[in-house]
Amino acid sequence: MPFAFANDIRLHYELHGTGDPVVLVSGAGVSGKSWLIHQGPALLENGYRVCVYDSRGQPPSDECISGFVVEDLVADLAALLEFLDAGPARLIGTSTGAYVVQELALRRPELVRQAVLMASRARPDVLRTQLARAEIELGESGVTLPSSYRAVVRALQMLSPRSMDDESSIRDWLALLELAPPDGAGVRHQLALQPMPDRRAAYAEIAVPCHVVSFADDLIAPPGYGEELAGCIPGATFDLVGDAGHFGYLERPEEVNHIIAKHFAGIGARLTGHNPDTRRSAPWAS
């Protein structure tokens, strides 16, 4: 099991294939192996070298139960890229992982060639901030919820109505989500990063080519926040994937993989009149 020693901690990582490197950054509480279901194989087929890893807080990387901040995750990603001699690399992040990639693109642009930012935003909102705080309070309370209940709540939060209304699909999702262990202290520290500060002004300084992807049924990072994020980053482009929730990269992998390939190939999204400061392509569902 390979580990990179970065910033006095161990980061578990995996490398697959050869070619130009692509590093994929997961959301809070999600293993890096989730990328190997759909995105990893597509990237390998396109001739890229794929790196997935588990952020601090997510076993088997060090959990760092004493706590950490987003700057630590950004420094870890930078250290991993340097450890692998992979910079400048193409980066793909989703949710908290996208937040980390955004901050790396701002602070260490020499390490980032291109970035795809999925299910992300540039500022907090009241409801999702309270959701993150409530989940942390629940974890710290010592209450252990039945795994079947946690799976249902997770599905309602993370999936689209299309997935939930498909009886065969939702059975598979519930079985998978029920296998997930309760959040440990490290994952709760990852969740604590979710009430992010307002970074709209800061992201105007990002000079790395970025493409933002939102999912139409995302309850955690609604599309309007993704489109706003794209409008904050100079030259950023935007895509909306229909019939997908916060786990859209797993629900609609073919559309997501096509979007990633298009961005990495340098094919920009077309302009629309919806927002003069945002580049946006037609939704893939249309």
N, C-alpha and C positions, 0 to 999 in steps of 0.2 A: 504494500500500500504506500504509494509515494506521498511524501510531505515536503512542502517548502517551509523553511524556517524564516519567518518574516516578522519583524517588530516584536521579537521575543515570544512568538507563539508559533504553533504548527498549523499549517493550512493543508488540508487534504486536497489533492488535485488529480486529474487524469488527463492524459494526452492521447489523441487518436489521429492517425493519418499523417500526411505530409503536405507541404505547401505553405501558403501565407497563413499566419495564425489568426484564429477567431477565438476570443475568450467570451464565455457565456456566464452571466451573473444572475443568480436566482433571487427570488423574493424571500421575505422573512419566513423562516421555518420550512423552507423547501430545499430538498437535496439537489446538489448540482447534477445528479444523475437524471433528474427529470428532463433535462435537455437531450438526453441520449435516446429518448423515445421517438422524437420526430425531427427536431432541428439538427441534431448531431448527424444522423445519416444523410440528410439532404446536403449539409455543408460538406461532408466527406465526398459525396458524389460530385460536388462542384469543384473538388480539388483543393479544399482548404484543410489546414491542420486545426483540429478542434481541441480546445482546453475547457474543461468544466472543473469547478472546485466548490468546496463548501466554505462559506464565509465564517469568520469567527462567530461563535455562538451556536453553530450547527455541527453536531458531531458527524464524522469523527475528527473534524478540526477542533481546536481547543474551544471550550464553551465560554471561557472568560467570565465566570459567574460573578466576579466583582463589578462587572459593568463595562460599557464602552459607549462611544459616540460615533456618529457617522464619519468623522475625520479618521477614526481608527480603521474603518472598513475601506475608506479611500486609500489610506496609506498601505493597507494590506494588499489591495489590488495592484497598486503601483509596485510594491515589493515583489509580488508574484510575477508581474511582467518583466521586471528586471532579473529576477532569479532565473526565469526561463529564457532570457534574452529575446523576448518576443515583441518588444516595442519598436516602432509604433504598430499596434495591432488593431484589428477590427473588433469592436466590442458590441455585445448584445446584452441588454439588461431588461428585466421585467420587474415592475412594482418597486420594492425597496432596492433591488438590484439596479434598476434604471436610475434611481436617485443616486446611487453610488457612482455609476458611469457618468452621469451628468456632472457631478462634482469633480471627478477625475478629469473630464474633458476641460473643465474650467481651470483647474489647478495645475495639471500636468499634461498640457496638450501635446507635448512631444511624444507621449506614450500612446496616443490615440490617432489612428488613421481615419476611421469612420465609426459612427455609433448608431445603433438602432435602439430606441427607447420605447418600451412597451408598457402599457397600463400605468402611465406615470403622470406627473403633474409638476407645477412650479411653486405651488403654495398650498397651505392647509385649508380645511373648512371645518365648521363646527361639528357636524355629525360624525365625520370619519375620525376626527381628533378624539371625540368622546368614545367612539368604538374602540380605538387603540387603547385608551386609558382603561376602559371597562374590561378589556381582555387581560390587561396586565393585572388589574385588581382581582380578577377571577383567579388567575394563576397564583397570585400571592396569598389568596385566602386559604389555600390548602384544600379547597373543594375539588373532588375528582368527579367529573361528569362521565356518565356511561359513554363508551366509545361509539355506540349507535347514535346517541343524541348529538355528540360532537360531529359525527359524519353528516348528519342531516343539516345541522346549522351551517357547516362549512360549504355544503352543496348549495344551500340557499344564498349564501354570500358570494360564492365564487363562480357559479355556473350560469349559463343563459337559460331562459325558458325553453329554448329548443332542446337542450340537453336534458333538462328536468322533465319535460313532457314526453320524451322518448323512453318508454319503459325499459327497453333492453339496455340503452345507454346509461340510464340513471342507476340501474341495478349494479352495473360494473363500477360506476363512480362511487356509489355508496360503499361497495365492498372494498375498494381501494382506500377511500378516506377513513374507513373504520380501522384499517391497519396502522394508520399513523399514530405514533405514540403521543401522549400528552406533551404539551410544550414544556421544555425544561427552562432553567434560569437563563441560559444563553439565548434561546429563542425569544423569551420575554424581553430581553434586552434589545433584540432585533426589532420586535414590535414597538418598543418605546421610541424608535427612530421615526415612526410613521407620522406623528404630528410635527412635520417639517416646518421650518420657518418660511417666510415668504421670500423666495429666491428669484422672483421675476426680474428685478433690476440686475442682479448678479449674472443671470444667464444671458443677458445681452452682450456679455463679454466672451461668450464661447465662440471660438473660431474654427472648431472641428466640424466637418460635415455630419449633420445629424438628421435622422429620419424618425419621426414620432409615429407610433402605431397605437390607436385606441380601439377598444372593443365596445360595440354598440350597447350591450347589455351589462356593462361593467358597473356594479354598484359601489365598488371601492374607489375606483378612479374613473368617474364618468367621462365620456368623450369630450365634453366641453373643456375639461381641465387639460386634457391632452392637446387639444387644438390650441388652447391658450399657451401651453408650454412651447409648441412649435412656433407660435408667434413671437415668443420671447427670444428665441435663438436665431441669430442672423442666418438667413439662407436655409433654415430647416424646412423639411418637407413633412407631409402628414398623410396618413392613410387611416381609414375607418373600416374595421372588419365587422360585418353584420353577424347576427345570431351567435354572439360570443360574449362571455362574461370575463371576469378578472383572470380566469385561467384560459383565456382565448388562444394562447399559443399551443395549448394542448387540445382545445375543442375544435379549432379550425386550422390544423397544421399546414394543410396545402396552401391556403391563402397566405398564411404568415410566412411560410418558406418562400413563396413567390415574391412577396414584398421584400424580404431580406435579400434575395438574389438580385432583385431589381436595383435596390439601393447600393449594394456592393459593386454592381456593374456600372454605377454612375448614371442610371436612368432616372431622371428627376420626375417627381409628380407634377401634374399640370396645375395651373392656377385656376381658382374659381373666384367668383365675386363675393363669396360669403364674408371673408375678412381680408382686407387688402394687405395685412401684415402677415398672413399665414398662407403657405403653399399647401394645397390639399388635392389629393387625387380622388376620383370617384370611388365610393365604397365597393369593395370586391363582391359584396352580396348582390349588387345590381346587375 
